[in-house]
Amino acid sequence: MTRRRTLYWLAAMVAVLVVGTIIGIIWADTSDVAGTIALVTNIAGGVGIVALLIALAVVAWRQRRTA
């Protein structure tokens, strides 16, 4: 996985986190389904961000090691 691809996926995970937060703020009070969607997207976004940050660190470490 390249650094650029990892950064694109990281941006996508941040977008998922933002969308989940917006759904949670706007609709979670009125709908249990919206609250569940917000919870799932926030968990997926958070886990994805952490995993991609680890992957980015590994890619950077490997590039420095081979250079």
N, C-alpha and C positions, 0 to 999 in steps of 0.2 A: 504494500500500500504506500503510495507516494504521499509526500507532505501536502501537496496541493489537494489531492482527493480527501485526505483527512480533514483539512481545513474546510472543504465544502460540506462534508458530513457534519462537522462541528457546527457550522452555520445553520444547517438544517435542524439539528437538535435544539439549538437556541430558538429557532423559529417555532418548533413544536412546543417548547417550554412557554414561550410568549403566548401562543395561541391557547394553550391549556389554561394559562393564568387569566387571559381575557375571558374565556368561556366561564371560568370559575367566578370571576368578579361580576360578570353581567347576569348569568343565568343560574348560578348554583342555588340561589335563594328560592327560585320558583320551580325548579325541576330536579328531581333526584337523578335523572339520567344525565343531565348537564353536569351535575356535581361529580358523578362517576366518571364521565368523560374527562373532566378537568383533572381529577385525581390520577387517572391512568396516564394521561398525556404528561402531567407533571412528573410522575415517577419515571416514565419512559424517557422523557427529556433529560432528567437529572442523571439517570443511569447511563444514558447514551453520551452525555457530555463527559462524565468521568471516564468512561471507557475510551472515548476518542482522545481525551487529554493524555491518557496513559499511552495510547497508540502513537500519538504525536511525539511524546517524549522518547519512545523506543525508536521511532524513525529518525529523530534528530540524533540520538545517541549512536545509532548504526552509521549514519552519514558522517558524523565526526570521527568515529572509530576507523572507517575506511579511508578517510581523507588524509 
